[in-house]
Amino acid sequence: MSNYYCMKINQILKALSHPIRRDIIARLRDGAMSAGDLAAHFDVSKPTMSTHFAALKEAALIEARREGVSIYYQLNVTVAEEAMTAVMEILDVGKEPKNANASLTPHKELST
């Protein structure tokens, strides 16, 4: 994986680390919504919502378009699919384990 690709995946995962951002993504699966309609679902300030929108836009997970005084957001499906593919590659989903016969050893608890 290239350094740029890793940085982009990190940015996407960071954007998805907040539950409000994940909820925004889920709401946009059915189509574009205005910033006001999205914000109505959350008990946070407008500046906080703007921060969430900015993080999702910076990760290219959503796109914005202005119509008059309203801003509409839509899911960038291509980037969302690429992010899911990258996570699946990191986890080797669908691949045979490299050492299929290895036994699982429980982690030792650290003493304090």
C-alpha positions as CSV (number, residue, x, y, z in Angstrom):
1,M,0.0,0.0,0.0
2,S,1.3,3.4,-0.9
3,N,1.9,6.0,1.8
4,Y,-0.8,8.3,0.2
5,Y,-3.3,5.5,0.2
6,C,-2.6,4.7,3.8
7,M,-3.0,8.3,4.8
8,K,-6.3,8.5,2.9
9,I,-7.6,5.4,4.6
10,N,-6.5,6.8,8.0
11,Q,-8.4,10.0,7.2
12,I,-11.6,8.1,6.2
13,L,-11.4,5.9,9.3
14,K,-10.9,9.0,11.5
15,A,-13.9,10.7,9.9
16,L,-16.0,7.6,10.6
17,S,-14.8,7.3,14.2
18,H,-17.6,9.6,15.5
19,P,-21.1,8.2,15.9
20,I,-22.8,11.4,14.5
21,R,-20.7,11.2,11.3
22,R,-21.6,7.5,10.9
23,D,-25.2,8.5,11.4
24,I,-24.9,11.2,8.7
25,I,-23.5,8.7,6.3
26,A,-26.3,6.3,7.0
27,R,-28.9,9.0,6.5
28,L,-27.4,9.9,3.1
29,R,-27.6,6.4,1.8
30,D,-31.1,7.1,0.6
31,G,-30.1,10.3,-1.2
32,A,-29.1,13.9,-0.8
33,M,-30.3,15.9,2.2
34,S,-30.0,19.6,3.2
35,A,-27.6,20.5,6.0
36,G,-30.7,21.8,8.0
37,D,-32.6,18.5,7.6
38,L,-29.6,16.5,8.7
39,A,-28.9,18.8,11.6
40,A,-32.5,18.4,12.8
41,H,-31.7,14.8,13.8
42,F,-29.0,15.8,16.3
43,D,-28.9,17.7,19.5
44,V,-25.7,19.7,18.7
45,S,-25.0,23.2,17.7
46,K,-24.7,24.4,14.1
47,P,-20.9,24.9,14.5
48,T,-20.5,21.3,15.7
49,M,-22.5,20.0,12.7
50,S,-20.3,22.1,10.4
51,T,-17.3,20.4,12.0
52,H,-18.8,17.0,11.3
53,F,-19.6,17.9,7.7
54,A,-16.1,19.3,7.2
55,A,-14.5,16.1,8.4
56,L,-16.7,14.0,6.1
57,K,-16.0,16.3,3.2
58,E,-12.2,16.3,3.9
59,A,-12.3,12.5,3.8
60,A,-14.3,12.8,0.5
61,L,-17.1,10.7,2.0
62,I,-19.7,13.3,1.2
63,E,-20.0,16.0,-1.4
64,A,-21.8,19.3,-1.0
65,R,-23.7,21.5,-3.4
66,R,-25.3,24.9,-2.8
67,E,-28.9,25.7,-3.9
68,G,-29.7,29.2,-3.0
69,V,-29.1,29.6,0.7
70,S,-29.2,25.8,1.4
71,I,-26.4,23.3,1.2
72,Y,-27.2,19.8,0.2
73,Y,-25.0,16.8,1.0
74,Q,-24.8,13.5,-0.7
75,L,-22.8,10.4,-0.1
76,N,-19.8,9.8,-2.3
77,V,-20.5,6.1,-2.9
78,T,-17.2,5.5,-4.7
79,V,-15.0,6.6,-1.8
80,A,-17.3,4.8,0.7
81,E,-16.8,1.6,-1.3
82,E,-13.1,2.1,-1.6
83,A,-12.9,2.5,2.1
84,M,-14.8,-0.7,2.8
85,T,-12.6,-2.5,0.3
86,A,-9.4,-1.2,2.0
87,V,-10.7,-2.3,5.5
88,M,-11.5,-5.7,4.1
89,E,-8.0,-6.0,2.6
90,I,-6.4,-4.9,5.9
91,L,-8.4,-7.6,7.7
92,D,-7.8,-10.2,4.9
93,V,-11.5,-10.8,4.7
94,G,-12.3,-13.8,2.4
95,K,-8.7,-15.1,2.5
96,E,-7.5,-18.3,4.1
97,P,-5.5,-17.5,7.3
98,K,-1.8,-17.7,6.8
99,N,-1.4,-20.2,9.6
100,A,-4.8,-22.0,9.7
101,N,-3.5,-24.6,12.2
102,A,-2.3,-22.1,14.8
103,S,-4.1,-22.3,18.1
104,L,-5.5,-19.1,19.5
105,T,-3.7,-18.1,22.7
106,P,-5.6,-15.8,25.1
107,H,-3.9,-12.5,25.8
108,K,-2.3,-12.3,29.3
109,E,-3.8,-9.6,31.4
110,L,-1.3,-6.9,32.3
111,S,-0.7,-6.5,36.0
112,T,-0.8,-3.0,37.4
